[in-house]
Amino acid sequence: MSETEFNQVFSKRLKYYLEYYGISQADLARRLNVGTTSVSNWVNGIKTPRMNKVDMMCEIFHCKRSDLISEESTEEYYIDPETAALAQEIKDSKQLSALFDVQRNMSAEDLDAIYQMVLALKRKERYEDD
């Protein structure tokens, strides 16, 4: 793949993630500690960032490096982009993966009981914060 083609692929992927997460170019520049011109150049396919900045974007967008630099991506596997993001989040989090794995053989009643406990914990947290 030529540099121009690579820049175009990265540009397309970056635009997708910026739109999906509702992050402006200026906000991304601030979060990456780079100038807005740099982000604009990336979005317009003029240049591509260094890999350390790509890795920082992966943290922001909850994705893998290949999701930003390759035409093949996670959301194309799923019809719904929100489902793709959730699947990636579960895959990337040991805790979420463990919870997902544990629930596989549980009854609907047990799952509902756990859900109600989590809601109660969240309410308690909010109450304690007030």
FITORVO-50918 format. One record per atom (N, C-alpha, C, O, CB): residue in three letters; chain; atom name; x, y, z. Coordinates in steps of 0.001 Angstrom, whole numbers, plus 500000, padded with zeros to 6 digits. Atoms other than C-alpha are relative to their C-alpha. Last residue first. Glycine has a CB too. Example, Ala and Ser with C-alpha at 12.3 -4.5 7.8 and 13.67 -1.06 7.14 Angstrom:
// FITORVO-50918
   nugu   keti   marba       c1       c2       c3
    SER      A       N   499180   498810   499940
    SER      A      CA   513670   498940   507140
    SER      A       C   499230   501090   500730
    SER      A       O   499739   502198   500899
    SER      A      CB   500414   500462   498585
    ALA      A       N   500890   498810   500000
    ALA      A      CA   512300   495500   507800
    ALA      A       C   500900   501200   500000
    ALA      A       O   501936   501181   500665
    ALA      A      CB   499008   500027   501246
//
This chain:
// FITORVO-50918
   nugu   keti   marba       c1       c2       c3
    ASP      A       N   500763   498769   499711
    ASP      A      CA   475407   513439   547545
    ASP      A       C   500240   500500   501364
    ASP      A       O   499674   501521   501756
    ASP      A      CB   498544   499781   499821
    ASP      A       N   499329   498861   500612
    ASP      A      CA   478171   510966   546644
    ASP      A       C   499301   501315   500326
    ASP      A       O   499927   502376   500320
    ASP      A      CB   500074   499814   498498
    GLU      A       N   498822   499687   499211
    GLU      A      CA   476825   508397   549099
    GLU      A       C   500744   501200   499467
    GLU      A       O   501382   501922   500233
    GLU      A      CB   500916   498821   500048
    TYR      A       N   500463   499481   498699
    TYR      A      CA   473395   508471   547471
    TYR      A       C   501185   500414   500849
    TYR      A       O   501140   501450   501511
    TYR      A      CB   499153   498944   500749
    ARG      A       N   500510   498641   500237
    ARG      A      CA   474893   508085   543987
    ARG      A       C   499587   500647   501314
    ARG      A       O   499830   501834   501533
    ARG      A      CB   498802   499975   499020
    GLU      A       N   498866   499144   500361
    GLU      A      CA   476944   505101   545123
    GLU      A       C   499562   501440   499822
    GLU      A       O   500204   502363   500324
    GLU      A      CB   500665   499498   498721
    LYS      A       N   499271   499768   498750
    LYS      A      CA   473908   503532   546823
    LYS      A       C   501171   500933   499748
    LYS      A       O   501413   501849   500534
    LYS      A      CB   500494   498667   500609
    ARG      A       N   500807   499046   499229
    ARG      A      CA   471881   503931   543608
    ARG      A       C   500706   500359   501302
    ARG      A       O   500713   501523   501703
    ARG      A      CB   498599   499418   500294
    LYS      A       N   499877   498694   500662
    LYS      A      CA   474688   502275   541624
    LYS      A       C   499208   501065   500756
    LYS      A       O   499676   502191   500923
    LYS      A      CB   499512   499914   498537
    LEU      A       N   498662   499476   499719
    LEU      A      CA   474859   499417   544125
    LEU      A       C   500201   501379   499376
    LEU      A       O   500795   502265   499991
    LEU      A      CB   501068   499032   499484
    ALA      A       N   500006   499572   498600
    ALA      A      CA   471085   498932   543905
    ALA      A       C   501362   500580   500394
    ALA      A       O   501426   501582   501107
    ALA      A      CB   499633   498818   500925
    LEU      A       N   500756   498739   499932
    LEU      A      CA   471286   498844   540103
    LEU      A       C   499984   500544   501422
    LEU      A       O   500130   501749   501630
    LEU      A      CB   498556   499796   499498
    VAL      A       N   499140   498971   500582
    VAL      A      CA   474018   496216   540329
    VAL      A       C   499300   501352   500036
    VAL      A       O   499918   502366   500362
    VAL      A      CB   500386   499635   498553
    MET      A       N   498941   499691   499025
    MET      A      CA   471912   494149   542705
    MET      A       C   500916   501110   499476
    MET      A       O   501307   502008   500221
    MET      A      CB   500831   498732   500317
    GLN      A       N   500620   499190   498938
    GLN      A      CA   468891   494381   540353
    GLN      A       C   501030   500373   501072
    GLN      A       O   500982   501476   501617
    GLN      A      CB   498816   499233   500645
    TYR      A       N   500260   498675   500563
    TYR      A      CA   471037   493150   537450
    TYR      A       C   499411   500931   501073
    TYR      A       O   499813   502089   501187
    TYR      A      CB   499037   499894   498785
    ILE      A       N   498701   499317   500043
    ILE      A      CA   472271   490257   539565
    ILE      A       C   499840   501415   499468
    ILE      A       O   500451   502351   499983
    ILE      A      CB   501001   499216   499128
    ALA      A       N   499618   499727   498613
    ALA      A      CA   468688   489259   540378
    ALA      A       C   501332   500749   500051
    ALA      A       O   501489   501698   500819
    ALA      A      CB   500093   498686   500805
    ASP      A       N   500792   498860   499549
    ASP      A      CA   467710   489596   536697
    ASP      A       C   500368   500377   501431
    ASP      A       O   500446   501562   501753
    ASP      A      CB   498499   499687   499901
    LEU      A       N   499478   498813   500679
    LEU      A      CA   470564   487317   535678
    LEU      A       C   499252   501250   500443
    LEU      A       O   499860   502297   500668
    LEU      A      CB   499900   499839   498478
    ASP      A       N   498731   499664   499353
    ASP      A      CA   469498   484777   538303
    ASP      A       C   500617   501251   499371
    ASP      A       O   501148   502108   500078
    ASP      A      CB   500983   498817   499902
    GLU      A       N   500308   499478   498664
    GLU      A      CA   465898   484853   537026
    GLU      A       C   501272   500413   500733
    GLU      A       O   501304   501458   501383
    GLU      A      CB   499235   498951   500824
    ALA      A       N   500481   498624   500168
    ALA      A      CA   467012   484486   533392
    ALA      A       C   499713   500635   501352
    ALA      A       O   499956   501827   501542
    ALA      A      CB   498736   500030   499121
    SER      A       N   501408   499880   500371
    SER      A      CA   468960   481386   534376
    SER      A       C   499637   501476   499860
    SER      A       O   500343   502356   500352
    SER      A      CB   499088   499307   501051
    MET      A       N   500915   499584   498933
    MET      A      CA   472713   481404   534358
    MET      A       C   498572   500078   499472
    MET      A       O   498325   500323   498291
    MET      A      CB   500429   501365   500587
    ASN      A       N   500816   501137   499585
    ASN      A      CA   474852   479367   531969
    ASN      A       C   499007   500342   501104
    ASN      A       O   498458   499447   501747
    ASN      A      CB   500887   498885   500460
    ARG      A       N   500431   500873   501100
    ARG      A      CA   476384   482239   530007
    ARG      A       C   499047   498882   500417
    ARG      A       O   498094   498588   499696
    ARG      A      CB   501199   499393   499353
    GLN      A       N   501453   499957   500188
    GLN      A      CA   476471   484715   532900
    GLN      A       C   499479   498998   498982
    GLN      A       O   498270   498776   498909
    GLN      A      CB   499592   501370   499582
    VAL      A       N   500705   500591   498855
    VAL      A      CA   479979   483808   534022
    VAL      A       C   498498   499898   499732
    VAL      A       O   497861   498928   500143
    VAL      A      CB   500251   500831   501270
    ASP      A       N   499777   501443   499993
    ASP      A      CA   481509   484495   530581
    ASP      A       C   499195   499315   501107
    ASP      A       O   498601   498261   500880
    ASP      A      CB   501491   499699   500170
    PHE      A       N   500694   500555   501154
    PHE      A      CA   479978   487958   530290
    PHE      A       C   500116   498487   499985
    PHE      A       O   499142   497788   499706
    PHE      A      CB   500556   500586   498705
    LEU      A       N   501444   499927   499731
    LEU      A      CA   481081   488865   533784
    LEU      A       C   499201   499361   498871
    LEU      A       O   498247   498622   499114
    LEU      A      CB   499560   501461   500192
    ALA      A       N   500297   500975   498944
    ALA      A      CA   484610   487620   533079
    ALA      A       C   498509   499987   500321
    ALA      A       O   497908   498922   500462
    ALA      A      CB   500813   500315   501271
    SER      A       N   499915   501337   500601
    SER      A      CA   484766   489501   529784
    SER      A       C   499640   498929   501016
    SER      A       O   498928   497976   500702
    SER      A      CB   501410   499745   499441
    LEU      A       N   501206   500194   500803
    LEU      A      CA   483529   492653   531515
    LEU      A       C   499988   498624   499342
    LEU      A       O   498945   497975   499263
    LEU      A      CB   499890   501090   498934
    GLN      A       N   501151   500085   499114
    GLN      A      CA   486231   492339   534178
    GLN      A       C   498708   499754   499221
    GLN      A       O   497909   498895   499594
    GLN      A      CB   499880   501275   500823
    LYS      A       N   499990   501298   499324
    LYS      A      CA   489021   491528   531725
    LYS      A       C   498763   499829   500878
    LYS      A       O   498181   498745   500930
    LYS      A      CB   501271   499847   500846
    SER      A       N   500083   499916   498541
    SER      A      CA   488080   494532   529600
    SER      A       C   499949   498606   500610
    SER      A       O   499038   497828   500326
    SER      A      CB   498764   500815   500429
    ASP      A       N   498862   499279   499446
    ASP      A      CA   489244   494706   525960
    ASP      A       C   500031   500036   501527
    ASP      A       O   501075   500332   502110
    ASP      A      CB   499998   501394   499479
    LYS      A       N   498750   500695   500331
    LYS      A      CA   486894   492023   524626
    LYS      A       C   501191   500646   500688
    LYS      A       O   502096   499942   501137
    LYS      A      CB   500221   499987   498486
    ILE      A       N   499984   501256   499242
    ILE      A      CA   483888   493494   526419
    ILE      A       C   501315   499271   499774
    ILE      A       O   501916   498758   500718
    ILE      A      CB   498809   499097   499597
    GLU      A       N   499837   499633   498594
    GLU      A      CA   484690   496967   525058
    GLU      A       C   500054   498750   500882
    GLU      A       O   500872   498667   501798
    GLU      A      CB   498851   500924   500452
    GLN      A       N   498593   499647   499803
    GLN      A      CA   485190   495552   521553
    GLN      A       C   500265   500337   501460
    GLN      A       O   501301   499956   502006
    GLN      A      CB   500395   501184   499101
    ALA      A       N   499217   501232   500112
    ALA      A      CA   481813   493836   521668
    ALA      A       C   501477   500287   500238
    ALA      A       O   502154   499521   500924
    ALA      A      CB   499799   499351   498616
    LEU      A       N   500226   500783   498782
    LEU      A      CA   480189   497024   522923
    LEU      A       C   500815   498716   499985
    LEU      A       O   501413   498345   500995
    LEU      A      CB   498511   499674   500159
    ALA      A       N   499310   499311   498907
    ALA      A      CA   481764   499096   520137
    ALA      A       C   499846   499231   501310
    ALA      A       O   500801   499113   502076
    ALA      A      CB   499460   501433   500159
    ALA      A       N   498556   500179   500196
    ALA      A      CA   480694   496571   517500
    ALA      A       C   500775   500633   501143
    ALA      A       O   501721   500038   501659
    ALA      A      CB   500449   500608   498656
    THR      A       N   499705   501383   499632
    THR      A      CA   477161   496517   518882
    THR      A       C   501489   499728   499863
    THR      A       O   502081   499061   500712
    THR      A      CB   499193   499017   499130
    GLU      A       N   500058   500024   498534
    GLU      A      CA   477041   500320   518698
    GLU      A       C   500315   498597   500513
    GLU      A       O   500994   498443   501528
    GLU      A      CB   498605   500457   500504
    PRO      A       N   498732   499525   499440
    PRO      A      CA   478230   500143   515080
    PRO      A       C   500020   499983   501531
    PRO      A       O   501071   499773   502136
    PRO      A      CB   500281   501404   499509
    ASP      A       N   500204   498821   499162
    ASP      A      CA   475205   497977   514128
    ASP      A       C   501325   500448   500618
    ASP      A       O   501966   499656   501309
    ASP      A      CB   498961   499706   501106
    ILE      A       N   500895   499104   500721
    ILE      A      CA   475595   495552   511232
    ILE      A       C   499877   501322   500739
    ILE      A       O   499841   502388   500124
    ILE      A      CB   498616   499357   499816
    TYR      A       N   501323   499840   499417
    TYR      A      CA   478599   493952   512860
    TYR      A       C   499171   500951   499150
    TYR      A       O   499701   501892   498560
    TYR      A      CB   500099   500513   501446
    TYR      A       N   500420   501345   499638
    TYR      A      CA   481692   492701   511060
    TYR      A       C   498577   500013   500538
    TYR      A       O   497816   499066   500339
    TYR      A      CB   500955   499399   501033
    GLU      A       N   500495   500599   501222
    GLU      A      CA   482101   496099   509406
    GLU      A       C   499529   498572   500237
    GLU      A       O   498731   498046   499462
    GLU      A      CB   501072   500027   498931
    GLU      A       N   501401   499638   500211
    GLU      A      CA   482286   497617   512866
    GLU      A       C   499445   499447   498698
    GLU      A       O   498227   499351   498543
    GLU      A      CB   499847   501499   500014
    THR      A       N   500966   500684   499146
    THR      A      CA   485416   495629   513675
    THR      A       C   498567   500343   499629
    THR      A       O   497724   499449   499548
    THR      A      CB   500248   500349   501450
    SER      A       N   500189   499502   498652
    SER      A      CA   487521   496860   510804
    SER      A       C   498890   499266   500713
    SER      A       O   498090   498557   500104
    SER      A      CB   499709   501474   499977
    GLU      A       N   500864   500956   499319
    GLU      A      CA   489062   495886   507500
    GLU      A       C   499884   500436   501442
    GLU      A       O   500887   500733   502090
    GLU      A      CB   500549   498541   499890
    GLU      A       N   501344   499858   500568
    GLU      A      CA   490425   498966   505778
    GLU      A       C   499017   499050   500653
    GLU      A       O   497838   499372   500805
    GLU      A      CB   500028   499758   498498
    SER      A       N   500340   501027   500981
    SER      A      CA   493416   498951   508103
    SER      A       C   498585   500225   499492
    SER      A       O   497723   500711   500224
    SER      A      CB   500139   498586   500608
    ILE      A       N   499063   499970   501119
    ILE      A      CA   495148   501739   510011
    ILE      A       C   499700   498979   498913
    ILE      A       O   500448   498865   497941
    ILE      A      CB   501379   499780   500505
    LEU      A       N   499711   498665   500526
    LEU      A      CA   492558   502753   512563
    LEU      A       C   500850   499977   498732
    LEU      A       O   500767   500893   497914
    LEU      A      CB   500699   500817   501052
    ASP      A       N   501269   499354   500318
    ASP      A      CA   490948   499402   513359
    ASP      A       C   500200   501388   499399
    ASP      A       O   499353   501877   498651
    ASP      A      CB   499141   500098   501247
    SER      A       N   500422   500417   501344
    SER      A      CA   494392   497801   513092
    SER      A       C   498663   500616   499600
    SER      A       O   498391   500783   498411
    SER      A      CB   499904   498481   499929
    ARG      A       N   499240   499244   500991
    ARG      A      CA   495534   499823   516100
    ARG      A       C   499526   499665   498587
    ARG      A       O   499387   500552   497745
    ARG      A      CB   501505   499712   500141
    LYS      A       N   498652   500519   500232
    LYS      A      CA   492775   498275   518176
    LYS      A       C   500681   500870   498947
    LYS      A       O   500025   501587   498191
    LYS      A      CB   499961   498500   499547
    CYS      A       N   499817   500852   501178
    CYS      A      CA   489735   500145   519424
    CYS      A       C   501427   499494   499942
    CYS      A       O   502266   499872   500759
    CYS      A      CB   499651   500762   498707
    HIS      A       N   500238   501385   499570
    HIS      A      CA   488369   501849   522510
    HIS      A       C   500094   499039   498817
    HIS      A       O   499198   498229   498580
    HIS      A      CB   498618   499873   500676
    PHE      A       N   501073   500582   500798
    PHE      A      CA   488225   505229   520703
    PHE      A       C   499677   498548   500373
    PHE      A       O   498804   497929   499763
    PHE      A      CB   500366   500070   498547
    ILE      A       N   501152   499082   500035
    ILE      A      CA   490248   507162   523292
    ILE      A       C   498806   499345   499324
    ILE      A       O   497678   499464   499801
    ILE      A      CB   500366   501306   499268
    GLU      A       N   500542   499914   498640
    GLU      A      CA   492614   504271   523991
    GLU      A       C   498748   500872   500031
    GLU      A       O   497764   500530   500688
    GLU      A      CB   501059   500561   500968
    CYS      A       N   500628   501299   499732
    CYS      A      CA   493058   503604   520275
    CYS      A       C   499409   499975   501407
    CYS      A       O   498337   499409   501622
    CYS      A      CB   501024   498852   499830
    MET      A       N   501342   499963   500593
    MET      A      CA   493697   507318   519787
    MET      A       C   499267   498690   500258
    MET      A       O   498058   498688   500488
    MET      A      CB   500083   500274   498483
    MET      A       N   500804   499149   499117
    MET      A      CA   496628   507088   522228
    MET      A       C   498558   500095   499478
    MET      A       O   497606   500078   500258
    MET      A      CB   500631   501419   500114
    ASP      A       N   500296   500794   498803
    ASP      A      CA   497992   504154   520214
    ASP      A       C   499159   500802   501001
    ASP      A       O   498266   500249   501644
    ASP      A      CB   501308   499530   500665
    VAL      A       N   501012   500983   500410
    VAL      A      CA   497714   506187   517011
    VAL      A       C   499594   499174   501214
    VAL      A       O   498410   498916   501427
    VAL      A      CB   500537   499076   498855
    LYS      A       N   501268   499254   500036
    LYS      A      CA   499580   509010   518771
    LYS      A       C   498856   499081   499558
    LYS      A       O   497730   499213   500039
    LYS      A      CB   500110   501223   499042
    ASN      A       N   500357   499734   498609
    ASN      A      CA   502397   506598   519705
    ASN      A       C   498692   500793   500078
    ASN      A       O   497913   500612   501014
    ASN      A      CB   501134   500765   500710
    MET      A       N   500708   501131   499391
    MET      A      CA   502311   505315   516120
    MET      A       C   499651   500234   501462
    MET      A       O   498651   499697   501938
    MET      A      CB   500834   498751   499881
    ARG      A       N   499054   500998   499511
    ARG      A      CA   503199   508683   514653
    ARG      A       C   499218   498931   500757
    ARG      A       O   498107   499168   501230
    ARG      A      CB   501096   500650   500912
    PRO      A       N   499282   499752   498748
    PRO      A      CA   500346   510463   512945
    PRO      A       C   501051   498929   500272
    PRO      A       O   501073   497877   499634
    PRO      A      CB   499020   500067   501164
    THR      A       N   500462   500922   498956
    THR      A      CA   499362   510263   509290
    THR      A       C   500837   500232   501249
    THR      A       O   501988   500661   501160
    THR      A      CB   500098   498505   499531
    LYS      A       N   498946   500642   499221
    LYS      A      CA   499607   513040   506731
    LYS      A       C   499366   498966   500916
    LYS      A       O   498146   498914   501074
    LYS      A      CB   500814   501046   500820
    ILE      A       N   498755   499372   500442
    ILE      A      CA   497498   514644   503998
    ILE      A       C   501203   499337   500677
    ILE      A       O   502235   499107   500047
    ILE      A      CB   499979   501516   500303
    GLY      A       N   499155   500955   500710
    GLY      A      CA   494534   512322   504414
    GLY      A       C   501299   500573   499474
    GLY      A       O   501914   500000   498574
    GLY      A      CB   499247   499428   498876
    ASN      A       N   500049   499741   501441
    ASN      A      CA   492111   515117   505286
    ASN      A       C   500928   499109   499189
    ASN      A       O   501051   499285   497977
    ASN      A      CB   500341   501431   499736
    VAL      A       N   501390   500168   500455
    VAL      A      CA   491471   513811   508796
    VAL      A       C   499893   500163   498493
    VAL      A       O   499089   499487   497850
    VAL      A      CB   499078   501008   500699
    TRP      A       N   500333   501420   499906
    TRP      A      CA   495203   513396   509441
    TRP      A       C   498618   499733   499426
    TRP      A       O   498420   498790   498659
    TRP      A      CB   500067   499524   501457
    ASN      A       N   499226   500705   501031
    ASN      A      CA   496024   516902   508164
    ASN      A       C   499697   498502   500006
    ASN      A       O   499632   497883   498943
    ASN      A      CB   501506   500231   500212
    SER      A       N   500610   499673   501284
    SER      A      CA   493206   518347   510279
    SER      A       C   500723   499282   498859
    SER      A       O   500085   498758   497945
    SER      A      CB   500018   501521   499769
    VAL      A       N   501212   500822   500095
    VAL      A      CA   494571   516524   513320
    VAL      A       C   499301   500255   498675
    VAL      A       O   498811   499316   498047
    VAL      A      CB   499041   500293   501177
    SER      A       N   499607   501414   500125
    SER      A      CA   498016   518030   512740
    SER      A       C   498782   499121   499818
    SER      A       O   498748   498277   498922
    SER      A      CB   500796   499542   501232
    THR      A       N   499564   500201   501388
    THR      A      CA   496567   521497   512100
    THR      A       C   500405   498543   499775
    THR      A       O   500130   497973   498718
    THR      A      CB   501180   500944   499656
    THR      A       N   501195   500307   500794
    THR      A      CA   494691   521295   515409
    THR      A       C   500355   499775   498535
    THR      A       O   499660   499045   497829
    THR      A      CB   498971   501133   500122
    GLY      A       N   500703   498865   500585
    GLY      A      CA   498042   521129   517172
    GLY      A       C   498790   499560   499187
    GLY      A       O   498719   498424   498718
    GLY      A      CB   500942   500804   499127
    VAL      A       N   499453   499615   501308
    VAL      A      CA   499037   518169   519301
    VAL      A       C   499212   501205   499500
    VAL      A       O   498174   501556   500060
    VAL      A      CB   499929   498806   498967
    ASN      A       N   498970   498981   499814
    ASN      A      CA   498547   517292   522968
    ASN      A       C   500748   500293   498697
    ASN      A       O   501977   500336   498647
    ASN      A      CB   500987   499557   501080
    LEU      A       N   498743   500592   500462
    LEU      A      CA   496621   514112   522150
    LEU      A       C   501188   500936   500194
    LEU      A       O   502336   500561   499953
    LEU      A      CB   499885   499620   498538
    ARG      A       N   499777   501246   499265
    ARG      A      CA   493590   515153   524223
    ARG      A       C   501322   499328   499619
    ARG      A       O   501917   498620   500431
    ARG      A      CB   498848   499041   499751
    ARG      A       N   499729   499696   498598
    ARG      A      CA   493783   518733   522934
    ARG      A       C   500356   498735   500773
    ARG      A       O   501309   498724   501551
    ARG      A      CB   498792   500689   500641
    ALA      A       N   498688   499343   499956
    ALA      A      CA   494066   517624   519310
    ALA      A       C   500393   500297   501444
    ALA      A       O   501535   500068   501842
    ALA      A      CB   499987   501306   499169
    LEU      A       N   499003   501056   500183
    LEU      A      CA   491139   515237   519803
    LEU      A       C   501409   500591   500080
    LEU      A       O   502294   500003   500702
    LEU      A      CB   499792   499277   498644
    ASP      A       N   499953   500773   498761
    ASP      A      CA   489053   518074   521225
    ASP      A       C   501038   498889   499902
    ASP      A       O   501781   498644   500852
    ASP      A      CB   498618   499410   500320
    ALA      A       N   499332   499177   498983
    ALA      A      CA   489939   520346   518304
    ALA      A       C   500118   499239   501321
    ALA      A       O   501142   499320   502000
    ALA      A      CB   499230   501322   500217
    GLN      A       N   498571   500002   500311
    GLN      A      CA   489060   517633   515781
    GLN      A       C   500771   500783   501064
    GLN      A       O   501859   500377   501472
    GLN      A      CB   500254   500602   498596
    SER      A       N   499580   499036   501022
    SER      A      CA   485692   517229   517467
    SER      A       C   501506   499869   499755
    SER      A       O   502239   499301   500565
    SER      A      CB   499640   501456   500429
    ILE      A       N   498818   499256   499571
    ILE      A      CA   484662   514080   519301
    ILE      A       C   500415   500934   498860
    ILE      A       O   500550   500509   497713
    ILE      A      CB   501175   499028   500396
    GLY      A       N   500371   498597   499856
    GLY      A      CA   481137   512752   518839
    GLY      A       C   501146   500870   500498
    GLY      A       O   500937   501786   501293
    GLY      A      CB   498834   500122   500937
    TYR      A       N   499869   499591   498604
    TYR      A      CA   482182   509166   519530
    TYR      A       C   499667   501474   500225
    TYR      A       O   499722   501956   501356
    TYR      A      CB   501399   499724   500480
    TYR      A       N   500667   500979   499126
    TYR      A      CA   480881   507806   516224
    TYR      A       C   500029   500429   501458
    TYR      A       O   499032   500292   502167
    TYR      A      CB   500656   498630   499857
    GLU      A       N   501452   499848   500100
    GLU      A      CA   481825   510949   514314
    GLU      A       C   499281   499076   500978
    GLU      A       O   498344   499489   501661
    GLU      A      CB   499531   499716   498570
    LEU      A       N   500343   498663   499500
    LEU      A      CA   485419   510975   515508
    LEU      A       C   498491   500207   499998
    LEU      A       O   497920   500705   500968
    LEU      A      CB   500684   501087   499151
    TYR      A       N   499951   500015   498536
    TYR      A      CA   485611   507209   515044
    TYR      A       C   499702   501363   500605
    TYR      A       O   499063   501445   501654
    TYR      A      CB   501359   499526   500468
    TYR      A       N   501036   500871   499446
    TYR      A      CA   484417   507322   511430
    TYR      A       C   499987   500078   501523
    TYR      A       O   498935   500296   502123
    TYR      A      CB   500216   498547   499544
    LYS      A       N   501282   499288   500138
    LYS      A      CA   486570   510318   510523
    LYS      A       C   498863   499184   500610
    LYS      A       O   497993   499723   501294
    LYS      A      CB   499700   500299   498510
    LEU      A       N   500007   498956   498984
    LEU      A      CA   489618   508480   511894
    LEU      A       C   498690   500781   499953
    LEU      A       O   498103   501067   500996
    LEU      A      CB   501195   500946   499809
    ARG      A       N   500230   500650   498714
    ARG      A      CA   488838   505393   509798
    ARG      A       C   499901   501044   501112
    ARG      A       O   499037   500947   501984
    ARG      A      CB   501126   498992   500307
    LYS      A       N   501361   500553   499984
    LYS      A      CA   488478   507386   506578
    LYS      A       C   499668   499420   501362
    LYS      A       O   498584   499663   501893
    LYS      A      CB   499839   498922   498918
    SER      A       N   500941   498879   499995
    SER      A      CA   491626   509409   507235
    SER      A       C   498561   499510   500121
    SER      A       O   497788   500024   500930
    SER      A      CB   500164   500839   498726
    PHE      A       N   499987   499457   498637
    PHE      A      CA   493622   506287   508091
    PHE      A       C   498989   501134   500132
    PHE      A       O   498263   501214   501123
    PHE      A      CB   501413   500499   500374
    VAL      A       N   500635   500998   499125
    VAL      A      CA   492562   504666   504823
    VAL      A       C   499922   500541   501424
    VAL      A       O   498876   500476   502069
    VAL      A      CB   500784   498653   499973
    GLN      A       N   501438   499982   500284
    GLN      A      CA   493384   507827   502878
    GLN      A       C   499231   499013   500881
    GLN      A       O   498143   499315   501371
    GLN      A      CB   499753   499679   498526
    ASN      A       N   500560   498764   499438
    ASN      A      CA   496803   508191   504515
    ASN      A       C   498491   500060   499807
    ASN      A       O   497764   500500   500698
    ASN      A      CB   500657   501228   499356
    PHE      A       N   500020   500162   498556
    PHE      A      CA   497581   504531   503718
    PHE      A       C   499371   501222   500669
    PHE      A       O   498533   501084   501560
    PHE      A      CB   501419   499768   500532
    GLU      A       N   501106   500916   499703
    GLU      A      CA   496600   505059   500081
    GLU      A       C   499857   499799   501508
    GLU      A       O   498748   499792   502040
    GLU      A      CB   500217   498640   499299
    THR      A       N   501243   499280   500283
    THR      A      CA   498888   508103   499864
    THR      A       C   498784   499136   500328
    THR      A       O   497829   499612   500942
    THR      A      CB   499956   500437   498525
    GLU      A       N   500202   499057   498902
    GLU      A      CA   501736   506222   501562
    GLU      A       C   498689   500762   499813
    GLU      A       O   497955   500981   500777
    GLU      A      CB   501184   500985   500093
    SER      A       N   499208   498773   500076
    SER      A      CA   501392   503404   499052
    SER      A       C   499683   500900   501196
    SER      A       O   498686   500707   501892
    SER      A      CB   499726   500749   498667
    MET      A       N   500850   498824   500000
    MET      A      CA   500000   500000   500000
    MET      A       C   500896   501239   500000
    MET      A       O   501839   501330   500786
    MET      A      CB   499033   499998   501227
//
